[in-house]
Amino acid sequence: MLFNSIQFVFFFIVVSILYYMLRHRGRVWLLLLASCYFYMAFKPVYIFILLITIVVDYFAAFLIDRSEGKKRKMWLMLSLVANIGFLAIFKYFNFLNANIEHVLGLFHLQNPIPYYQLVFPIGLSFHTFQAMSYTIEVYRKNQKPEKDFIIYSLYVMFYPQLVAGPIERPQNLLFQFHSYFKYNFENIKQGLIRIAWGLFKKVVIADRLALMVDFAYENPAEHSASTLLVATFFYAFQIYCDFSGYSDIAIGCARVMGFKLMENFDVPYISKSISEFWRRWHISLSGWFRDYLYIPLGGSRVGEWRHYFNYFVVFMVSGLWHGAAWTFVIWGSLHGIYLILAMMRKKYMSFLELPKNKATDQLQILITFLLVMFSWVFFRARGLSSALTIFGKFVDFGAYSGFESPISHAELWFCLLLIAFLMWKEMFVKQINTEKTGAFYFKFSLLLVACYFLGVFTSNQFIYFQF
């Protein structure tokens, strides 16, 4: 069930109305059943994968809490293996098998391991990481085991952020399911405005930009460098509007019912460095890797080169988390290299440090954006050969002649206008004011009308659903 579908509109309205009609326990059951229905609308059978991991983690948390020493770690490892095991089978098995086959082929050997045609469960990476954070926090004694099995199940299954985050920690979300939120029209207004803005970013901006991006990236060898450059620029904003739009809708849906989810984006394209970019982009995932991988590896409390190695490993794994393909691994590794080079420049070439003023700030923002934009080529390309073809055209100045587009020049200018409006709004009007009821109705209606008349309704699912 897509957030940008009529089916979801009816689902959201019915669930929200019933939610405020019920007492606390009834609300918990309603949200759990609604979340199960929401997930099963994609592929019903995969609900059993979630059920198995929920049961394993629920009981593992109690065993971890009651144990000490090696037994404590053993129960944690059992939980992690169960979660990562499903992720490995469904997401990485065929990828690993293909690489084994390639290596064996170098020695003229056949690969005896068969391939399996498994449909990847939607959002598996997201709810796997959220479930893992629970048992890890119990192991670290930052969270007591949740006694109520239904509430713990809801923590993993909560429909607004089930498929594509934000990836919440138990300390931030679990206690909210024990609370009874009274009807508050301010929450309703804030939530609905956030939903409408997220929908605008998805159907008006992201899906419109996708027309150009999909056209160019479908077969890059057939297009000029100028076409691919415009498409790559558009993709930077397509993926931002697509993913942050989902987060806005998720946060808004939760807010309507009184729940507060963490912010997942903070205007990442105004970052002055790659490290700042990752403090602003997919904040919940960046925080997850920092706390559960980077710090356990030693973080910055190790020698210089080990510190660089830790950064590189974290970003390489982050790339692999996004997809079982070398393009994603290269994308993540590239960001790791960016950060390492920045740290080395700061330590060994401090004389290159720019003076602090508005002009250098704008230059740093531009350089950071270009580094991020060109790394998106690996993220979007259909394969490594396609990505290399695109970069090959970028460095071939003779390939810039000609420009092809599936949309008119007026539509292209409208896309640029939308991007400018997006950046203005995100930078200077971070939160749409809903204090006055009349202003709320006007702004909410205006956003919905804009979505209806300007939206591109091609049933595009959210990009991060594949992860």
C-alpha positions in Angstrom: 0.0 0.0 0.0 1.7 3.2 -1.2 1.4 6.5 0.7 0.6 8.1 -2.7 -2.4 5.9 -3.4 -6.2 6.3 -2.9 -6.2 3.1 -1.0 -3.9 4.6 1.6 -6.0 7.7 1.9 -9.1 5.6 3.0 -6.9 3.4 5.2 -5.4 6.5 7.0 -8.8 8.1 7.5 -10.5 5.0 8.9 -7.6 4.1 11.2 -7.2 7.6 12.5 -10.9 8.0 13.3 -11.1 4.5 15.0 -8.0 5.3 16.9 -9.6 8.3 18.7 -12.8 6.3 19.4 -11.0 3.6 21.4 -9.4 3.3 24.8 -5.7 2.7 25.2 -5.7 -1.1 24.8 -8.0 -1.0 21.9 -5.8 1.5 20.2 -2.7 -0.7 20.6 -4.6 -3.6 19.0 -6.0 -1.4 16.3 -2.6 -0.1 15.3 -1.0 -3.5 15.3 -3.8 -5.1 13.2 -3.8 -2.0 10.9 0.0 -2.2 10.5 -0.2 -5.9 9.7 -2.9 -5.2 7.0 -0.7 -2.3 5.7 2.3 -4.6 5.3 0.3 -7.5 3.9 -1.1 -5.3 1.2 2.4 -5.6 -0.5 2.9 -9.4 -0.2 0.9 -11.2 2.6 3.2 -14.2 3.1 6.2 -12.1 4.3 4.3 -11.1 7.4 5.6 -14.4 8.8 9.2 -13.3 8.5 8.4 -10.3 10.7 6.5 -12.6 13.1 9.5 -14.9 13.5 11.9 -12.1 14.2 9.5 -10.4 16.6 9.1 -13.6 18.6 12.9 -14.3 18.6 13.8 -10.8 19.7 11.0 -10.6 22.3 12.3 -13.6 24.2 16.0 -12.9 23.5 15.6 -9.6 25.3 14.5 -11.3 28.5 17.3 -13.9 28.2 19.8 -11.1 27.7 18.5 -9.2 30.7 18.6 -12.2 33.0 22.1 -13.4 32.0 25.6 -12.2 32.6 29.0 -12.6 30.9 29.2 -14.9 27.9 25.6 -16.1 28.1 24.4 -12.5 27.8 26.5 -12.1 24.6 25.3 -15.5 23.3 21.7 -14.5 23.5 22.4 -11.2 21.8 24.3 -13.0 19.0 21.3 -15.4 18.6 19.0 -12.4 18.1 21.4 -10.7 15.7 22.0 -13.8 13.7 18.2 -14.4 13.3 17.7 -10.8 12.0 20.8 -10.6 9.8 20.1 -14.2 8.6 16.8 -13.3 7.0 18.4 -10.2 5.5 21.3 -12.2 4.1 19.0 -14.9 2.6 16.6 -12.5 0.9 18.8 -9.6 0.0 22.4 -10.9 -0.4 22.3 -14.6 -1.2 22.2 -14.3 -5.0 24.7 -11.4 -4.9 27.2 -13.5 -3.0 26.5 -16.5 -5.1 27.1 -14.5 -8.3 30.5 -13.3 -7.0 31.5 -16.9 -5.9 30.6 -18.1 -9.4 32.7 -15.3 -10.9 35.8 -16.3 -8.7 35.3 -20.0 -9.5 35.1 -19.2 -13.2 38.6 -17.7 -13.1 39.8 -21.2 -12.2 37.4 -22.8 -14.7 35.4 -24.3 -12.0 31.6 -24.6 -11.8 29.5 -23.1 -9.0 27.5 -25.9 -7.4 25.3 -23.5 -5.4 22.0 -22.9 -7.1 20.3 -19.5 -7.4 16.9 -18.8 -5.7 14.3 -16.6 -7.1 13.2 -14.8 -3.9 11.1 -11.7 -3.9 12.7 -9.3 -1.5 10.4 -8.4 1.4 9.6 -4.7 1.2 11.4 -2.6 3.8 13.3 -5.6 5.3 16.4 -3.6 5.9 14.6 -0.9 7.9 12.6 -3.1 10.3 15.6 -5.4 10.7 17.7 -2.5 11.9 15.0 -1.2 14.2 14.6 -4.7 15.7 18.3 -5.1 16.2 18.6 -1.7 18.0 16.1 -3.1 20.6 18.2 -6.1 21.6 21.4 -4.2 21.4 20.0 -1.5 23.8 18.8 -4.2 26.2 22.3 -5.8 26.1 23.8 -2.4 26.8 21.4 -1.9 29.7 19.9 1.2 28.2 16.5 -0.4 27.8 14.5 -2.8 29.9 12.8 -5.7 28.0 9.3 -4.8 27.0 6.9 -7.2 28.9 3.9 -6.5 26.7 4.3 -8.7 23.5 1.6 -6.7 21.6 3.3 -3.4 22.3 6.7 -4.8 21.3 5.2 -6.1 18.1 3.8 -2.7 17.4 7.2 -1.1 18.0 8.5 -3.2 15.0 5.4 -3.1 12.9 4.2 0.6 13.4 2.8 1.3 9.9 3.9 4.9 9.4 7.6 4.0 9.5 7.5 0.3 8.9 8.7 0.3 5.3 11.2 3.1 5.0 11.9 4.6 8.5 12.8 6.7 10.3 14.7 3.9 12.1 13.7 4.5 15.7 15.4 3.5 18.9 13.3 1.8 21.6 14.0 4.7 24.1 12.4 7.1 21.6 9.3 5.1 20.6 8.4 2.2 22.9 7.3 4.3 25.8 5.0 6.3 23.5 2.9 3.1 22.9 2.2 3.0 26.6 0.8 6.5 26.5 -2.7 7.6 26.0 -2.8 10.6 23.7 -6.0 12.7 24.0 -7.5 14.2 21.0 -5.6 17.4 20.2 -6.5 19.4 17.1 -3.0 21.0 17.1 -1.5 17.5 16.5 -4.1 16.9 13.8 -3.2 20.1 12.0 0.6 19.6 12.3 0.3 16.0 11.1 -1.9 16.8 8.1 0.2 19.7 6.9 3.3 17.5 7.2 1.5 14.7 5.2 0.4 17.2 2.5 3.9 18.6 2.2 5.5 15.2 1.9 2.9 14.2 -0.7 3.7 17.4 -2.7 7.4 16.6 -2.6 6.7 13.0 -3.9 4.1 13.4 -6.6 4.7 17.0 -7.8 8.6 17.2 -7.6 10.1 13.7 -7.3 7.8 11.9 -9.8 8.1 14.8 -12.3 11.9 14.8 -12.1 11.8 11.0 -12.5 10.4 11.4 -16.1 13.8 12.9 -17.2 15.9 10.7 -14.9 14.3 7.4 -16.0 14.6 8.5 -19.7 18.3 9.2 -19.5 19.4 6.4 -17.2 17.4 3.7 -19.0 20.1 3.5 -21.7 22.8 6.1 -21.1 24.9 5.0 -24.1 22.2 6.5 -26.4 22.2 9.9 -24.8 24.5 12.9 -24.8 26.5 14.0 -21.8 24.4 17.1 -21.4 21.2 15.0 -21.2 22.9 12.7 -18.5 24.2 15.7 -16.6 20.7 17.3 -16.3 19.3 13.9 -15.4 21.9 13.4 -12.7 21.2 16.9 -11.3 17.5 16.1 -11.3 18.1 12.7 -9.6 19.8 14.4 -6.7 16.6 16.2 -6.0 14.3 13.3 -7.0 15.8 11.0 -4.4 15.8 13.7 -1.8 12.1 14.6 -2.4 11.1 11.0 -2.7 12.8 9.8 0.5 12.3 12.9 2.7 8.7 13.1 1.3 8.1 9.5 2.7 9.6 10.6 6.0 7.3 13.7 6.1 4.3 11.5 5.5 5.4 9.0 8.1 6.0 11.7 10.7 2.7 13.4 9.9 0.7 10.1 10.1 2.2 9.4 13.5 1.7 13.0 14.7 -2.0 12.9 13.9 -2.3 10.2 16.5 0.0 12.0 19.0 3.2 10.1 18.4 6.5 11.9 17.7 8.9 10.3 15.3 12.5 11.6 14.9 13.4 13.9 12.1 15.2 12.1 9.3 16.4 15.0 7.1 17.7 18.6 7.7 18.2 20.3 4.4 21.3 18.2 3.4 22.1 20.1 0.2 23.3 23.1 2.1 26.0 21.2 3.8 29.6 22.6 3.6 31.3 19.2 3.9 30.5 15.5 3.4 30.6 14.9 7.2 27.9 17.6 7.6 25.9 16.1 4.7 25.7 12.8 6.6 24.6 14.7 9.8 21.7 16.0 7.7 20.9 13.1 5.3 19.0 9.9 6.5 19.8 10.9 10.1 18.3 7.8 11.7 20.5 5.5 9.6 23.7 7.6 10.0 23.1 7.5 13.8 22.5 3.7 13.7 25.8 3.0 12.0 27.6 5.5 14.3 26.3 3.9 17.5 26.3 0.2 16.4 29.2 -0.1 14.0 31.6 2.9 14.0 31.9 3.2 17.8 32.2 -0.6 18.4 35.0 -0.7 15.8 36.9 1.9 17.9 35.6 5.1 16.5 38.1 7.9 16.7 39.7 6.4 19.9 42.3 4.5 17.8 45.3 5.3 15.7 45.1 7.5 12.7 45.0 4.9 10.0 42.7 2.6 12.0 40.4 5.6 12.3 40.4 6.0 8.5 39.8 2.3 8.2 36.8 2.5 10.5 35.2 5.3 8.5 35.8 3.4 5.3 34.2 0.1 6.6 31.2 2.0 7.9 30.4 3.6 4.6 31.2 0.5 2.6 28.7 -1.4 4.8 26.2 1.5 4.5 26.4 1.1 0.7 25.9 -2.6 0.9 22.9 -2.0 3.2 21.3 0.0 0.4 21.5 -2.7 -2.2 23.1 -6.0 -3.1 25.2 -4.7 -6.0 28.7 -3.3 -6.5 27.3 0.0 -7.5 26.0 0.5 -4.0 29.2 -0.7 -2.5 31.2 1.8 -4.6 28.7 4.6 -3.8 29.2 4.0 0.0 32.9 3.6 -0.3 33.2 6.8 -2.3 31.6 8.7 0.5 34.0 7.0 2.9 36.9 8.1 0.7 35.6 11.7 0.6 35.6 11.8 4.4 39.1 10.3 4.7 40.5 12.8 2.2 38.8 15.6 4.1 40.4 14.5 7.4 43.8 14.1 5.8 43.6 17.5 4.2 42.7 19.1 7.5 45.6 17.4 9.2 48.4 17.6 6.6 47.4 20.5 4.4 45.8 23.0 6.9 47.5 25.8 4.9 44.8 25.1 2.2 42.1 26.1 4.7 39.8 28.7 3.1 39.0 32.0 5.0 35.6 32.1 6.7 33.2 34.3 4.8 30.0 34.0 2.8 31.8 33.5 -0.5 33.8 30.5 0.8 30.7 29.1 2.5 28.9 29.1 -0.8 31.9 27.6 -2.6 32.0 24.8 0.0 28.3 24.1 -0.4 28.7 23.9 -4.2 31.7 21.5 -4.0 29.9 19.3 -1.5 26.8 19.2 -3.6 28.8 18.3 -6.7 30.6 15.5 -4.9 27.3 14.1 -3.6 25.6 14.6 -7.0 28.2 12.7 -9.0 28.2 9.9 -6.4 24.5 9.4 -7.0 25.4 8.1 -10.5 26.5 4.8 -8.9 23.4 4.8 -6.8 21.0 5.2 -9.8 22.8 3.5 -12.6 21.4 0.1 -13.6 24.8 -1.5 -13.3 28.5 -0.8 -13.0 29.0 -0.7 -16.8 26.2 1.9 -17.1 27.8 4.1 -14.4 31.1 3.9 -16.1 29.5 4.8 -19.4 28.0 7.9 -17.8 31.3 9.0 -16.3 33.0 8.3 -19.6 30.6 10.8 -21.3 31.1 13.4 -18.6 34.8 13.5 -19.3 34.4 13.5 -23.1 33.8 17.1 -24.0 32.7 16.1 -27.5 29.8 14.1 -26.0 28.0 17.3 -24.8 26.5 18.2 -28.2 22.8 17.6 -28.4 20.2 17.4 -25.7 17.3 15.0 -25.6 14.3 15.1 -23.2 11.0 13.3 -22.9 9.4 16.5 -21.6 9.1 20.0 -23.1 11.5 22.9 -22.4 8.7 24.6 -20.5 8.4 21.5 -18.3 12.1 21.5 -17.7 12.1 25.1 -16.6 9.1 24.2 -14.4 11.2 21.5 -12.8 14.0 24.0 -12.0 11.4 26.4 -10.5 10.1 23.6 -8.3 13.7 22.8 -7.1 14.2 26.5 -6.3 10.9 26.6 -4.4 11.8 23.4 -2.5 15.2 24.9 -1.4 13.6 28.2 -0.4 10.9 26.4 1.6 13.3 23.9 3.3 15.8 26.6 4.2 13.6 29.5 5.3 10.2 28.0 6.1 11.1 24.7 7.8 7.8 24.3 9.5 4.5 25.4 8.0 2.7 27.5 10.6 -0.7 26.0 11.6 -1.4 28.0 14.7 -4.4 29.7 13.1 -7.1 27.3 12.0 -8.1 29.4 9.0 -4.5 29.5 7.8 -4.2 25.7 8.3 -7.3 25.0 6.1 -6.0 27.3 3.4 -2.5 25.9 3.3 -3.6 22.3 3.6 -6.2 22.8 0.8 -3.6 24.6 -1.4 -1.1 21.7 -1.1 -3.8 19.1 -1.9 -5.0 21.1 -4.9 -1.4 21.5 -6.1 -0.9 17.7 -5.7 -4.0 17.0 -7.7 -3.4 19.4 -10.6 0.4 19.3 -10.7 1.1 15.8 -9.5 2.5 13.0 -11.8 0.5 10.0 -10.9 2.4 7.1 -12.4 2.1 4.7 -9.4 5.8 5.2 -8.7 6.6 3.5 -5.4 9.0 5.2 -3.1 12.7 4.6 -4.1 13.7 3.4 -0.6 11.0 0.7 -0.6 13.5 -1.5 -2.4 15.9 -1.3 0.6 
